[in-house]
Amino acid sequence: MTDKIIIKNTSYADSRTAPEDMTKEKLYEATETHIEEVGRIMDWFGEQLHEIGLKHDFTKMGANFEEYSEVALAHLPEGEFEQTNWCQRHYFEERHHVNDQAWPDVNLLDILEHIADVVDAGKGRAGHVASKYCDINPLLLYRAYWNTIRLLDDVLEVDDDAVTPEEETEE
């Protein structure tokens, strides 16, 4: 998740940041650029979520499948299952287990993977979503919100000489 998204200076898109020489044309152009950039940011989020989805539950597959299958096929009761070495490693390595591992950099992408996991697992395995797996600490959501802002802030880079992808296709 380290690809940079290059954005332009759009100070003319808002009266609170616009220089004195603001015109209707500069306002329109900067607003249009801002809208295009938000679209590219949303595409980036989508790409990140897609990659996360492809790697979901990686501790259950590949070289990990043998250990996972031993635990799963043992039909351990709830409580014992969570205490196995495999399950503890699964919780520690998989970022979507937001209630089981206190990631200091938890973000909304992790939260969305958690939501997809608990809803799919509940509906697919038991025919319903168990609310006990959906409970989440509001402070965790607050931390995820701010960490996502920090993540995006790190990814965005303002370049006054930047050419938007739309402008590249016009040339």
Beta strands, then each sheet from edge to edge (+ up, - down):
strand 1: 5-7
strand 2: 156-158
sheet 1: 1+ 2+
end
